[in-house]
Amino acid sequence: MHAAPHARWAAAAAALALAATACGGGASAGGAGVLTSSWGDPQNPLEPSNTNEVQGGKVLDMIFRGLKRYNPRTAKAENMLAERIDTTDSRNYTITVKDGWRFSNGEPVTAKSFVDAWNYGAGLRNNQKNAYFFGYIEGYDKVHPDSGPQTADTLSGLKVTGPRTFTVRLNQKFSSFPDTLGYVAFAPLPRTFFTDHAAWVSRPVGNGPYLIDSYTKGSAMSLKKWDAYPGPDRARNEGVTLLVYTDSNTAYTDVLAGNLDLVDDVPATQLKNVGTDLDGRYINTPAGILQTLAFPYYDPRWNTAGARKVRTGLSMAIDRAQITKTLFRGTRTPATDWTSPVLGKEGGFQAGLCGHACEHDPAQAKKLIQEGGGLPGGGLKITYNADTGSHKQWVDAVCNSINNALGDDKACVGNPVGTFADFRNQISQHRMSGPFRAGWQMDYPLIQNFLQPLYYTNASSNDGKWSDKRFDGLIDRANAETDSATAIGLFQQAEVVVRDNMAAIPLWYQNGSAGYSARLSHVALNPFSVPVYNEIKVG
């Protein structure tokens, strides 16, 4: 959140952080029945349509509930605020909102709460990171044109038809549209978001199981249980205090020392001893996460036929099997496609799609890189954020593989950026000159989500600005299919285009990992690798 908090907020959060440092106990930082968890500052203000990264998403998942919610065990999209979502043609939808839901300020959640929120999220003037998710709705080209000013304030495809009903007309058939509505960009917003936006941004008001009590950037956010929450998934604890850590090793050692209750990113350097250290309080479960190396296609040196060979050569230089075995110890699996095994074969996962291009072959790697004209600029800098995720270790290991293949120990080096927020800001400003870390955590469990947001021309998370007309056409055709199996087949064809261009280098599928203190029980990670905070019990 970029907006400055009120002074009393800052004081309260600073006191919380001080307690965590000075008193030596998760209970002292969180209070009775409150758990403490590691966290990183979000990149953007916590508006649902402006948050597309994990740290901000953790908070929004606690303070908002949408039309759908993804089952924390199976990831299946299940109705939450949606009473019904009806369609006869996969293009025109009628949505009925359940009665009895309120925001934490007492305001009822109505059909208008959703329609106003979606119109705001889509508007070009509002500059929301997730605006693209509303691109399927008719009228998006007017509220968010590719060029020129916004010529409409509302999406023509959205109409409120009653206190609890609204209609959605899409600009093409999209049979999976209801399953996307669990993504936080589609959350409802209260009137105060629009009438006093600055105050709302300083202290967001939602309709989920928790309320934000205090926040100061760089220190802590305190969330407390909302006692009047009307949903079936009420919090089983009194609250969650998110403490900002710039080093996951420090968070891990704080769990061991009793200064922190939960770390949801166990660093690679601790995996050897985690079972003993935590006496079984360790979780390692598959998640819809893929780590890749992305490229800046806005830099013409990376956007040539020769560069395609270089990218493929770099992929073949990387010894994924060795890195995942020695560094990640069972928490990563070498990637062989651009999606995730959690989708399953029926969901579009294609094991082995990458083929020889994702297999370690140093001799062929060197040959392809030379044929492609060598490394652009004569060397390679892999940019990553240094504050979380043990990224330095694996980036160094990847560079070591590349250097060994090229016979040059200075060909590839890591390029650390201090914080995740700064890293994301540099990416958003198109300041990358070489490959950069691009982990993807699925928004919803569809093959479409691993492809369209990342590789479709000008898509919301297409940070490298890759573009291919054949890929775009296959995505459009897949979205228009009403038969799920046919749609998945077309998405798979689109993934082949990504493969043939090595649009990004797939590295490994990532498990979710977490370690926790003896104060906690019923700790679990959902298929998105995020702790199911509301189910955790304290004491």
Backbone torsions as a table, in degrees:
resi	resn	phi	psi	omega
1	MET	NA	124.3	-177.2
2	HIS	-87.3	-29.0	-178.1
3	ALA	-64.8	139.4	-178.0
4	ALA	-71.9	134.4	178.0
5	PRO	-75.5	160.2	175.0
6	HIS	-62.4	154.8	-175.0
7	ALA	-58.4	-39.5	-178.3
8	ARG	-69.0	-29.9	174.2
9	TRP	-62.5	-49.0	-177.3
10	ALA	-59.2	-42.1	-179.4
11	ALA	-64.8	-42.8	-178.8
12	ALA	-65.0	-44.5	-178.0
13	ALA	-69.0	-37.1	177.8
14	ALA	-63.2	-38.7	177.7
15	ALA	-63.1	-39.6	178.1
16	LEU	-62.1	-45.9	-179.4
17	ALA	-63.5	-40.4	178.3
18	LEU	-62.6	-40.3	178.7
19	ALA	-62.1	-39.9	-179.1
20	ALA	-64.9	-34.8	-176.9
21	THR	-80.7	-40.7	-168.6
22	ALA	-90.7	-31.9	-170.0
23	CYS	-90.8	-19.2	176.8
24	GLY	67.6	59.6	176.2
25	GLY	-178.9	131.4	177.8
26	GLY	-58.2	-36.7	-178.3
27	ALA	-65.2	-37.1	-177.4
28	SER	-68.4	-34.6	-179.7
29	ALA	-75.9	-38.5	-174.5
30	GLY	-91.9	-30.8	-175.2
31	GLY	92.3	171.4	-177.4
32	ALA	-60.7	125.7	178.0
33	GLY	76.5	2.0	-178.8
34	VAL	-107.4	132.7	178.4
35	LEU	-99.9	151.9	176.2
36	THR	-109.3	141.1	-176.4
37	SER	-140.6	146.8	178.3
38	SER	-70.4	153.4	-173.0
39	TRP	-161.9	167.2	172.3
40	GLY	-132.8	148.1	-179.8
41	ASP	-59.0	136.4	175.7
42	PRO	-66.2	156.0	179.0
43	GLN	-72.9	-38.1	-171.4
44	ASN	-125.2	167.8	171.4
45	PRO	-55.1	151.0	-171.9
46	LEU	-81.4	45.5	170.8
47	GLU	-79.7	133.8	-176.9
48	PRO	-55.6	-36.2	-178.9
49	SER	-88.0	7.6	-179.3
50	ASN	-122.0	8.9	-178.5
51	THR	-117.2	113.9	178.7
52	ASN	-130.8	28.3	175.3
53	GLU	-131.3	163.8	-165.8
54	VAL	-65.5	-43.5	-172.4
55	GLN	-65.8	-44.4	175.2
56	GLY	-67.1	-35.7	179.8
57	GLY	-61.8	-33.9	178.9
58	LYS	-59.4	-42.0	-178.7
59	VAL	-69.9	-46.7	-178.0
60	LEU	-62.0	-33.1	177.0
61	ASP	-65.4	-22.4	179.0
62	MET	-90.0	-30.2	-173.2
63	ILE	-105.1	-3.1	179.0
64	PHE	-129.4	150.8	167.1
65	ARG	-133.3	137.1	-176.9
66	GLY	-110.5	-165.5	-179.3
67	LEU	-62.9	-37.9	177.6
68	LYS	-120.8	159.2	170.4
69	ARG	-136.4	139.1	179.2
70	TYR	-83.0	124.2	-177.9
71	ASN	-52.5	126.5	-174.5
72	PRO	-66.0	-9.0	177.1
73	ARG	-108.4	-41.1	-175.2
74	THR	-105.2	-14.8	-176.2
75	ALA	71.3	5.3	179.2
76	LYS	-66.5	138.7	178.2
77	ALA	-75.6	117.5	-178.1
78	GLU	-122.7	147.7	179.6
79	ASN	-60.4	133.7	172.6
80	MET	-117.8	-78.7	175.0
81	LEU	-87.0	-11.0	178.1
82	ALA	-79.7	121.3	171.5
83	GLU	-80.0	-41.1	178.1
84	ARG	-152.4	147.4	169.5
85	ILE	-131.5	108.7	-172.6
86	ASP	-111.5	143.2	172.9
87	THR	-155.4	151.5	174.9
88	THR	-115.2	-9.4	-174.0
89	ASP	-138.5	7.4	-179.2
90	SER	61.9	17.1	175.8
91	ARG	-128.5	-37.0	178.0
92	ASN	-107.8	121.3	-176.3
93	TYR	-120.8	140.7	171.5
94	THR	-113.7	123.7	-174.7
95	ILE	-114.5	128.4	176.9
96	THR	-111.9	124.0	-178.6
97	VAL	-89.6	137.2	178.4
98	LYS	-61.3	148.1	177.5
99	ASP	-81.7	153.0	172.0
100	GLY	95.5	-3.6	179.5
101	TRP	-86.6	141.3	177.4
102	ARG	-135.7	158.1	168.3
103	PHE	-80.3	164.9	-175.5
104	SER	-68.5	-12.0	174.5
105	ASN	-90.9	6.0	176.8
106	GLY	95.8	-10.6	-178.7
107	GLU	-71.3	135.7	178.2
108	PRO	-65.8	146.3	172.1
109	VAL	-89.5	117.9	-175.8
110	THR	-121.3	177.4	174.2
111	ALA	-58.5	-38.6	-179.9
112	LYS	-63.9	-30.2	177.8
113	SER	-60.5	-36.0	177.8
114	PHE	-78.8	-47.6	-176.3
115	VAL	-62.2	-44.4	178.4
116	ASP	-62.6	-40.9	-179.5
117	ALA	-64.7	-42.9	-178.4
118	TRP	-68.6	-39.0	177.0
119	ASN	-63.0	-40.8	177.9
120	TYR	-63.5	-46.6	-177.9
121	GLY	-61.8	-33.1	-176.9
122	ALA	-80.2	-24.1	-170.5
123	GLY	-66.0	130.6	179.3
124	LEU	-59.7	-39.9	-177.8
125	ARG	-63.0	-25.1	-177.5
126	ASN	-85.3	-10.7	171.1
127	ASN	52.3	50.8	-177.6
128	GLN	-92.1	133.8	-176.9
129	LYS	-58.9	-33.8	-175.6
130	ASN	-97.8	17.6	-179.0
131	ALA	-54.4	-34.4	-176.1
132	TYR	-58.9	-27.2	-178.9
133	PHE	-65.4	-17.6	177.6
134	PHE	-94.6	5.3	-175.7
135	GLY	-66.1	-16.3	177.9
136	TYR	-79.0	-16.0	-173.2
137	ILE	-85.8	136.3	-177.8
138	GLU	-57.8	137.5	-179.3
139	GLY	95.7	-3.0	-179.3
140	TYR	-60.6	-34.7	-178.8
141	ASP	-64.7	-19.4	178.3
142	LYS	-90.2	-37.8	-178.8
143	VAL	-86.1	-19.0	-179.9
144	HIS	-144.3	67.4	-178.0
145	PRO	-67.4	154.0	177.9
146	ASP	-64.9	-30.1	177.3
147	SER	-148.1	155.4	-179.4
148	GLY	83.0	176.8	-175.6
149	PRO	-78.5	160.4	174.4
150	GLN	-66.1	130.3	-176.9
151	THR	-111.3	-0.3	175.1
152	ALA	-143.2	150.2	-179.3
153	ASP	-94.0	-19.2	-176.9
154	THR	-133.5	154.2	177.7
155	LEU	-75.0	124.3	-178.4
156	SER	-65.3	-20.8	-179.2
157	GLY	-82.7	-0.7	179.0
158	LEU	-110.3	129.0	177.6
159	LYS	-142.7	127.2	173.6
160	VAL	-78.8	124.4	-178.1
161	THR	-113.4	-3.8	178.7
162	GLY	-177.2	172.1	179.6
163	PRO	-54.3	-34.1	-177.2
164	ARG	-121.5	13.3	-178.6
165	THR	-131.4	142.8	171.7
166	PHE	-149.3	158.7	-179.4
167	THR	-112.6	149.6	178.0
168	VAL	-128.1	123.0	173.1
169	ARG	-110.9	121.9	179.4
170	LEU	-88.2	161.7	178.8
171	ASN	-85.2	-1.7	173.2
172	GLN	-160.6	164.9	175.3
173	LYS	-65.4	138.9	177.7
174	PHE	-150.1	92.3	-172.4
175	SER	-67.3	-24.7	-178.8
176	SER	-90.5	4.5	-176.4
177	PHE	-52.0	-46.2	179.8
178	PRO	-58.3	-32.3	-177.9
179	ASP	-73.4	-15.2	177.2
180	THR	-82.5	-12.1	-168.9
181	LEU	-78.6	2.6	171.0
182	GLY	-86.2	-9.3	179.4
183	TYR	-71.3	143.4	-168.7
184	VAL	-65.5	-22.9	178.7
185	ALA	-59.3	-25.0	-177.9
186	PHE	-92.6	12.9	179.8
187	ALA	-67.2	153.1	175.9
188	PRO	-78.1	160.2	178.1
189	LEU	-131.4	143.1	178.1
190	PRO	-78.6	165.5	-178.7
191	ARG	-60.3	-32.6	-177.8
192	THR	-61.7	-24.9	175.7
193	PHE	-58.2	-36.1	-176.0
194	PHE	-93.9	-33.2	-175.6
195	THR	-83.6	-27.7	177.2
196	ASP	-143.8	70.5	-171.2
197	HIS	-62.0	-41.5	-178.6
198	ALA	-60.8	-42.4	179.1
199	ALA	-66.6	-39.8	179.7
200	TRP	-63.4	-44.5	-179.8
201	VAL	-62.1	-36.4	178.5
202	SER	-67.3	-31.2	-179.5
203	ARG	-148.8	84.2	-173.8
204	PRO	-58.3	139.5	176.6
205	VAL	-111.7	123.3	179.8
206	GLY	-126.0	-157.8	-178.5
207	ASN	-134.5	23.3	-178.3
208	GLY	-96.3	-172.5	-174.5
209	PRO	-70.1	-13.0	-176.8
210	TYR	-125.1	155.7	172.6
211	LEU	-114.6	143.6	172.4
212	ILE	-79.4	123.5	-177.8
213	ASP	-96.7	-39.3	-179.4
214	SER	-161.5	155.9	177.3
215	TYR	-159.5	135.2	166.3
216	THR	-136.6	131.9	-175.9
217	LYS	-59.6	135.9	177.6
218	GLY	86.2	-6.0	-177.3
219	SER	-123.8	-73.2	-172.0
220	ALA	-162.4	156.0	167.8
221	MET	-126.7	132.3	179.0
222	SER	-109.5	123.1	175.0
223	LEU	-115.6	138.9	178.8
224	LYS	-119.6	154.3	178.5
225	LYS	-60.5	135.5	174.5
226	TRP	-92.0	107.2	-173.8
227	ASP	-63.7	-27.8	-177.0
228	ALA	-95.4	12.9	-178.7
229	TYR	-58.6	127.0	-173.6
230	PRO	-88.8	-3.2	-174.4
231	GLY	-80.6	170.0	-179.9
232	PRO	-79.9	-11.0	-175.0
233	ASP	-109.6	55.7	-179.4
234	ARG	-63.4	153.7	178.3
235	ALA	-68.4	135.6	177.6
236	ARG	-95.5	6.0	175.9
237	ASN	-128.0	175.6	-177.7
238	GLU	-87.6	-12.9	179.7
239	GLY	163.8	175.3	-180.0
240	VAL	-133.7	127.4	173.1
241	THR	-106.9	116.6	179.8
242	LEU	-93.5	117.1	-178.6
243	LEU	-103.5	130.4	-176.6
244	VAL	-76.4	126.0	174.4
245	TYR	-122.9	137.2	175.2
246	THR	-100.1	2.0	179.2
247	ASP	-145.1	117.9	-177.8
248	SER	-67.8	-24.0	175.7
249	ASN	-65.0	-39.8	178.0
250	THR	-64.6	-40.9	178.4
251	ALA	-61.9	-43.1	-179.5
252	TYR	-62.4	-46.6	-179.4
253	THR	-67.3	-28.7	175.6
254	ASP	-68.3	-33.9	174.1
255	VAL	-63.2	-44.6	179.5
256	LEU	-62.0	-35.3	-176.8
257	ALA	-84.9	-5.3	-178.4
258	GLY	83.4	12.5	179.2
259	ASN	-91.9	-6.3	-178.4
260	LEU	-149.0	142.4	-178.2
261	ASP	-87.7	-34.7	-170.1
262	LEU	-144.8	129.3	169.8
263	VAL	-119.3	122.9	-174.8
264	ASP	-104.4	23.4	176.0
265	ASP	-150.9	81.8	-178.2
266	VAL	-69.0	121.1	-175.8
267	PRO	-67.4	149.8	-176.8
268	ALA	-58.2	-33.8	-177.6
269	THR	-67.1	-15.8	-177.5
270	GLN	-102.8	-4.8	-172.3
271	LEU	-65.1	-28.3	-177.7
272	LYS	-62.5	-33.7	-173.9
273	ASN	-114.2	5.4	-170.3
274	VAL	-62.0	-37.3	-179.3
275	GLY	-61.7	-42.7	179.4
276	THR	-74.3	-44.9	-177.0
277	ASP	-56.1	-42.6	-171.3
278	LEU	-103.1	1.3	174.7
279	ASP	52.1	47.7	176.9
280	GLY	89.6	-8.6	-179.8
281	ARG	-86.5	58.0	-176.5
282	TYR	-137.7	133.6	-179.4
283	ILE	-117.0	133.9	176.9
284	ASN	-141.1	98.4	-173.7
285	THR	-131.3	147.7	178.5
286	PRO	-58.7	145.4	-179.3
287	ALA	-142.7	159.9	179.4
288	GLY	-82.1	64.5	-176.8
289	ILE	-130.3	132.3	177.0
290	LEU	-127.0	131.1	174.1
291	GLN	-98.2	132.6	177.9
292	THR	-135.9	169.0	164.8
293	LEU	-105.6	121.6	178.3
294	ALA	-99.9	165.2	-175.4
295	PHE	-131.0	151.3	-179.9
296	PRO	-88.7	91.5	-178.1
297	TYR	-73.1	-10.5	172.1
298	TYR	-73.6	-13.1	171.0
299	ASP	-90.5	112.0	-172.7
300	PRO	-57.8	-21.0	179.5
301	ARG	-66.6	-24.7	-180.0
302	TRP	-97.6	-0.6	-173.6
303	ASN	-116.4	52.2	179.0
304	THR	-130.8	166.2	176.1
305	ALA	-62.4	-37.4	177.8
306	GLY	-65.1	-39.3	179.8
307	ALA	-63.5	-30.7	176.6
308	ARG	-60.9	-42.1	176.3
309	LYS	-64.4	-39.4	179.1
310	VAL	-61.6	-44.3	-179.7
311	ARG	-62.0	-42.4	178.5
312	THR	-64.7	-40.4	177.4
313	GLY	-62.5	-41.8	178.2
314	LEU	-61.8	-40.6	178.2
315	SER	-59.5	-43.1	-177.9
316	MET	-73.6	-18.6	178.3
317	ALA	-76.1	-22.0	-172.4
318	ILE	-83.9	124.8	179.5
319	ASP	-90.1	80.2	-176.0
320	ARG	-60.7	-42.7	-176.6
321	ALA	-61.0	-43.6	-178.7
322	GLN	-68.8	-42.7	-177.4
323	ILE	-66.0	-44.9	-178.7
324	THR	-68.8	-31.3	-179.1
325	LYS	-73.7	-48.8	-172.9
326	THR	-85.3	-31.5	-174.8
327	LEU	-95.2	-40.5	-172.0
328	PHE	-104.3	-11.1	168.8
329	ARG	46.1	57.5	173.7
330	GLY	88.2	-0.7	179.5
331	THR	-99.2	-1.2	175.9
332	ARG	-138.1	152.3	176.7
333	THR	-131.5	133.3	-179.7
334	PRO	-52.4	131.8	-178.4
335	ALA	-79.9	139.5	176.4
336	THR	-124.8	6.6	172.0
337	ASP	-153.8	-168.6	-174.2
338	TRP	-111.3	20.3	177.9
339	THR	-122.0	-129.7	-179.8
340	SER	-155.0	141.4	177.0
341	PRO	-59.9	-20.2	-179.0
342	VAL	-64.9	-19.9	176.6
343	LEU	-69.1	-29.0	-175.1
344	GLY	75.7	161.5	-179.5
345	LYS	-59.3	-40.7	-178.7
346	GLU	-67.6	-21.6	179.1
347	GLY	-92.2	-0.3	175.1
348	GLY	114.0	-5.8	178.9
349	PHE	-63.8	131.1	-179.3
350	GLN	-121.3	89.1	179.3
351	ALA	-59.8	132.3	175.7
352	GLY	83.8	4.2	-177.3
353	LEU	-57.3	-36.9	-177.0
354	CYS	-67.4	-28.4	177.1
355	GLY	64.5	-144.3	-174.1
356	HIS	-63.3	-23.9	-178.1
357	ALA	-64.8	-19.9	177.2
358	CYS	-106.0	12.4	177.6
359	GLU	-103.1	147.8	-176.0
360	HIS	-73.7	114.3	179.4
361	ASP	-145.7	83.7	-173.4
362	PRO	-58.6	-39.6	-177.5
363	ALA	-64.9	-46.4	178.9
364	GLN	-67.6	-34.3	177.9
365	ALA	-59.7	-49.0	-179.2
366	LYS	-62.2	-40.3	-179.5
367	LYS	-61.9	-47.3	-178.7
368	LEU	-65.8	-40.9	179.7
369	ILE	-63.1	-41.1	177.7
370	GLN	-66.6	-42.6	179.2
371	GLU	-63.2	-31.2	-179.5
372	GLY	-81.5	0.6	178.2
373	GLY	100.9	8.1	179.5
374	GLY	82.4	176.4	-179.4
375	LEU	-67.8	128.0	177.9
376	PRO	-54.8	127.3	-178.6
377	GLY	80.6	-0.7	177.3
378	GLY	85.7	-3.0	179.2
379	GLY	-161.2	171.8	-174.3
380	LEU	-127.9	127.0	172.3
381	LYS	-117.8	119.3	178.4
382	ILE	-96.6	114.6	-175.9
383	THR	-88.6	138.7	-179.6
384	TYR	-153.9	160.9	173.9
385	ASN	-86.9	137.1	-171.9
386	ALA	-94.6	-1.6	-170.4
387	ASP	-90.1	-23.1	-178.9
388	THR	-141.7	162.8	166.3
389	GLY	82.9	7.9	179.9
390	SER	54.4	34.6	-175.1
391	HIS	-67.7	-32.3	-179.6
392	LYS	-57.5	-43.2	-175.8
393	GLN	-62.8	-46.0	-177.0
394	TRP	-77.2	-32.1	175.8
395	VAL	-64.0	-42.3	176.5
396	ASP	-61.1	-39.6	-179.9
397	ALA	-67.8	-40.1	177.2
398	VAL	-63.2	-45.4	178.1
399	CYS	-62.3	-37.7	178.2
400	ASN	-61.5	-42.1	176.9
401	SER	-60.6	-46.9	-178.7
402	ILE	-64.6	-43.2	179.9
403	ASN	-63.9	-38.9	178.1
404	ASN	-64.2	-41.6	-179.6
405	ALA	-64.6	-37.2	-177.3
406	LEU	-89.5	-8.4	-178.7
407	GLY	66.4	33.4	-177.1
408	ASP	-144.9	108.5	-174.0
409	ASP	-76.2	1.8	177.7
410	LYS	-116.7	7.1	-176.5
411	ALA	-67.2	-39.0	-176.0
412	CYS	-127.5	133.4	176.0
413	VAL	-137.8	156.7	174.3
414	GLY	-80.7	150.1	180.0
415	ASN	-128.6	85.5	-174.4
416	PRO	-73.8	142.6	170.8
417	VAL	-115.4	136.7	-167.6
418	GLY	-55.9	-46.8	-175.1
419	THR	-128.5	158.3	178.4
420	PHE	-60.9	-41.5	-179.0
421	ALA	-62.5	-43.7	178.6
422	ASP	-65.2	-40.3	178.0
423	PHE	-59.3	-48.8	-179.8
424	ARG	-65.5	-35.8	179.3
425	ASN	-65.1	-41.0	177.8
426	GLN	-63.6	-39.3	177.9
427	ILE	-65.1	-46.4	-178.5
428	SER	-61.0	-30.8	-179.4
429	GLN	-89.1	7.5	176.9
430	HIS	56.4	49.6	-178.7
431	ARG	-105.9	12.4	178.5
432	MET	-80.8	138.2	176.9
433	SER	-110.7	-4.1	-179.9
434	GLY	-155.6	-168.6	-177.2
435	PRO	-62.6	152.4	-179.8
436	PHE	-144.1	153.6	180.0
437	ARG	-62.1	133.4	-177.9
438	ALA	-142.7	70.5	175.1
439	GLY	-69.5	141.6	178.9
440	TRP	-124.7	120.8	174.5
441	GLN	-105.4	122.1	-172.7
442	MET	-58.6	142.1	174.2
443	ASP	-82.1	-37.9	176.8
444	TYR	-150.5	152.2	-168.8
445	PRO	-81.3	65.3	176.3
446	LEU	-131.5	143.2	177.7
447	ILE	-56.6	-33.6	178.8
448	GLN	-54.1	-36.7	-176.1
449	ASN	-71.8	-22.8	177.0
450	PHE	-83.7	-10.9	-174.9
451	LEU	-115.3	-57.3	-171.0
452	GLN	-63.8	-48.9	-178.1
453	PRO	-63.0	-23.2	-173.0
454	LEU	-98.1	-29.5	-169.9
455	TYR	-126.2	-12.9	177.8
456	TYR	-68.5	143.0	-177.0
457	THR	-54.2	123.1	178.5
458	ASN	62.3	22.5	177.8
459	ALA	-67.2	163.3	-170.0
460	SER	-59.8	-35.7	-177.7
461	SER	-114.2	19.2	175.8
462	ASN	-82.4	72.6	-171.0
463	ASP	-66.4	-28.1	-179.1
464	GLY	-89.1	-5.4	179.1
465	LYS	63.2	36.8	172.1
466	TRP	-68.7	147.4	-179.1
467	SER	-150.0	134.7	178.2
468	ASP	-150.2	120.8	-175.5
469	LYS	-64.5	-36.7	-179.8
470	ARG	-65.5	-43.0	176.8
471	PHE	-58.5	-49.6	-178.8
472	ASP	-58.2	-41.9	-178.8
473	GLY	-64.6	-40.2	178.2
474	LEU	-66.6	-38.8	177.3
475	ILE	-63.2	-44.3	179.6
476	ASP	-61.0	-43.1	179.8
477	ARG	-65.4	-41.3	-179.5
478	ALA	-62.7	-42.8	-179.2
479	ASN	-64.7	-28.7	-177.2
480	ALA	-81.3	-12.8	-177.5
481	GLU	-74.7	134.1	175.5
482	THR	-88.8	-19.6	177.0
483	ASP	-88.1	121.6	-174.1
484	SER	-60.6	-45.0	-177.5
485	ALA	-63.7	-40.5	178.2
486	THR	-64.9	-41.7	179.0
487	ALA	-61.8	-45.7	-179.5
488	ILE	-61.2	-39.2	177.9
489	GLY	-60.5	-39.5	178.1
490	LEU	-70.4	-39.7	174.3
491	PHE	-59.7	-39.7	178.8
492	GLN	-64.4	-36.9	175.8
493	GLN	-64.5	-37.6	176.7
494	ALA	-63.3	-37.6	178.9
495	GLU	-65.0	-31.8	176.5
496	VAL	-62.3	-36.6	177.1
497	VAL	-63.9	-41.8	175.5
498	VAL	-59.0	-44.2	179.9
499	ARG	-62.2	-48.8	-174.6
500	ASP	-64.0	-22.4	177.9
501	ASN	-101.0	-5.2	-171.3
502	MET	42.4	55.4	-177.5
503	ALA	-58.5	-34.0	171.0
504	ALA	-145.5	154.9	179.6
505	ILE	-94.2	113.8	176.4
506	PRO	-73.4	132.7	-177.8
507	LEU	-103.9	-65.4	-178.2
508	TRP	-158.2	152.7	171.7
509	TYR	-81.6	139.6	-173.0
510	GLN	-112.4	133.7	170.3
511	ASN	-82.6	157.8	168.0
512	GLY	-83.6	138.8	178.5
513	SER	-134.7	147.0	179.8
514	ALA	-156.0	151.2	173.2
515	GLY	-131.4	147.1	-174.8
516	TYR	-145.7	163.0	-175.7
517	SER	-83.7	169.6	-179.3
518	ALA	-70.5	-11.8	176.7
519	ARG	-68.2	-23.3	-170.3
520	LEU	-103.0	152.7	171.1
521	SER	-144.6	167.4	-178.3
522	HIS	58.4	39.6	178.1
523	VAL	-87.5	131.1	178.2
524	ALA	-149.2	156.1	172.4
525	LEU	-108.5	140.8	176.1
526	ASN	-81.7	175.4	-178.1
527	PRO	-65.5	-4.8	175.3
528	PHE	-96.7	3.4	179.9
529	SER	73.7	14.8	179.3
530	VAL	-97.4	135.9	177.3
531	PRO	-57.3	140.4	175.4
532	VAL	-84.3	78.8	-169.4
533	TYR	-56.9	-40.0	-173.2
534	ASN	-68.0	-18.4	-178.9
535	GLU	-92.6	-10.0	-176.3
536	ILE	-74.0	134.0	175.9
537	LYS	-105.5	144.4	-178.1
538	VAL	-113.5	131.6	176.5
539	GLY	90.4	NA	NA
